[in-house]
Amino acid sequence: MKRVASWEVSDVFWSRVEALIPVTQRDPEKEYKRKAGGGRKPKAARTVFEGIVYVLRTGCQWKALPKEVFGSSSAIHKRFLEWEKAGVFLKLWQNGLAEYDEMEGIAWTWQSIDGAMVKAPLAQESVGRNPTDRGKKWKQAQHADRRAWRPVIRRRLRSKLSRCEDVA
């Protein structure tokens, strides 16, 4: 069997996936402005699926899909959303699990999941104040010798420019 890149879909795998892909049909109740067949032909389902697998395997963004290979990234993403809504990927996952269970066997009696999806309750004390509030004037840091900062002069009489007298 020929070795393919991790995002390329082999013929054997595609034959299993192709049966799960929904056939798009026009809604007979809806009145369309254009005739059927107008506009660009839709991409082949295999090309779209390879684009989806490329994004999942490489971790790239949808807009980073190579146009030369897959065409419009927004069209690939649109079909991904349609297929996800139709349950294609759920069925694919279920079929894969069933096949693996037949080949190797899955210990269904004992499964474990670990995870946390909540805020840490004591995070605020350990992290401190919001970094965007550091420049605010309501509380200034103390001076290095631990006394509150105050100007040496309480005020300056600005009306007497020739003599800079300081009033204590």
C-alpha positions in Angstrom: 0.0 0.0 0.0 1.3 3.4 -1.0 2.2 5.7 1.9 0.3 9.0 1.9 0.8 12.3 3.8 -1.2 12.5 7.1 -3.7 14.9 5.6 -4.3 13.0 2.3 -7.3 10.7 2.3 -6.6 7.2 0.9 -9.0 5.5 -1.4 -9.8 2.9 1.2 -10.7 5.6 3.8 -12.6 7.6 1.3 -14.8 4.7 0.4 -15.9 4.5 4.0 -16.4 8.3 4.4 -18.2 8.8 1.0 -21.3 6.8 2.2 -21.7 9.3 5.1 -21.6 12.5 3.1 -25.1 14.0 2.6 -26.3 14.8 -0.9 -27.3 18.4 -1.2 -30.6 19.0 -2.9 -32.5 22.2 -3.7 -35.6 22.9 -1.6 -38.6 22.5 -3.8 -40.7 24.9 -1.6 -38.2 27.8 -2.0 -38.3 30.1 -5.0 -34.8 30.8 -6.3 -33.7 33.9 -8.3 -31.3 31.9 -10.5 -31.8 28.8 -12.5 -30.5 25.5 -11.2 -27.0 25.0 -12.4 -26.1 28.7 -12.5 -22.8 29.8 -10.9 -19.8 27.7 -10.1 -19.9 24.0 -9.8 -19.4 22.8 -6.2 -16.1 21.3 -5.2 -15.9 17.6 -5.2 -16.7 16.1 -1.8 -13.4 14.3 -1.6 -11.5 17.5 -2.2 -13.6 19.3 0.5 -13.0 16.4 2.9 -9.3 16.4 2.3 -9.3 20.2 3.0 -11.0 19.5 6.3 -8.6 16.8 7.2 -5.7 19.1 6.3 -6.9 21.7 8.8 -7.5 19.1 11.5 -4.1 17.4 11.0 -1.9 20.5 10.5 -3.7 22.8 13.0 -3.7 25.7 10.5 -6.4 28.3 10.3 -9.1 27.9 7.7 -7.9 30.9 5.8 -4.4 29.3 5.6 -5.6 26.4 3.4 -3.5 26.2 0.2 -5.8 27.6 -2.5 -3.9 25.8 -5.2 -4.9 22.5 -3.7 -8.3 23.0 -2.1 -9.7 26.2 -3.6 -11.7 28.7 -1.5 -11.2 28.2 2.2 -14.5 29.8 3.0 -16.3 27.2 0.8 -14.5 24.4 2.5 -15.4 25.8 5.9 -19.1 26.3 4.8 -19.3 22.6 3.8 -17.6 21.6 7.1 -20.3 23.4 9.0 -23.0 21.8 6.8 -21.6 18.3 7.3 -21.1 18.8 11.1 -24.7 19.9 11.4 -25.7 16.8 9.4 -23.8 14.6 11.8 -21.2 13.3 9.3 -18.3 13.5 11.8 -20.2 12.0 14.6 -21.1 9.0 12.4 -17.5 8.7 11.3 -16.4 8.7 14.9 -18.9 6.1 15.9 -18.0 3.9 12.9 -14.3 4.2 13.8 -15.0 3.2 17.4 -17.1 0.2 16.4 -14.4 -1.0 13.9 -11.6 -0.5 16.5 -13.7 -2.4 19.1 -14.0 -5.3 16.6 -10.3 -5.3 15.9 -8.7 -4.7 19.3 -11.5 -4.4 21.8 -12.4 -1.4 23.9 -12.7 -1.9 27.7 -16.1 -0.3 27.9 -16.5 -1.3 31.6 -13.7 1.0 32.8 -13.2 4.4 31.3 -11.7 7.5 32.9 -11.8 11.2 32.1 -10.0 13.9 34.0 -10.3 17.6 33.5 -11.2 21.0 35.0 -13.2 23.7 33.3 -13.7 26.1 36.2 -11.9 29.2 37.4 -9.4 28.6 40.2 -11.0 29.9 43.4 -7.9 31.5 44.8 -6.5 32.8 41.5 -7.3 36.5 42.3 -5.0 36.5 45.4 -2.1 34.9 43.7 -2.3 36.8 40.5 -2.9 40.3 41.9 -4.7 43.2 40.4 -5.7 43.5 36.8 -2.6 44.7 34.8 -4.7 47.3 33.0 -5.4 49.0 36.3 -1.7 49.5 37.2 -1.5 53.0 35.8 -4.5 54.3 37.7 -4.0 57.1 40.3 -6.2 56.0 43.2 -3.3 54.1 44.9 0.3 54.9 44.4 3.1 52.7 45.4 5.1 53.7 48.5 8.5 55.1 48.2 11.5 52.9 48.7 12.1 54.1 52.3 8.5 53.1 53.1 7.1 56.6 53.7 4.3 58.0 51.6 5.5 60.1 48.8 4.9 63.8 49.2 6.5 66.7 47.5 9.0 68.5 49.7 7.2 71.8 48.9 3.6 72.0 49.8 2.8 74.7 47.2 4.6 77.3 45.2 3.4 80.8 44.7 3.3 81.1 41.0 2.4 84.8 41.0 5.9 85.8 42.0 8.0 84.6 39.1 11.0 86.7 39.9 11.4 85.2 43.4 10.6 81.6 43.7 9.4 81.7 47.3 8.2 78.5 48.7 5.5 78.7 51.3 5.8 75.9 53.8 
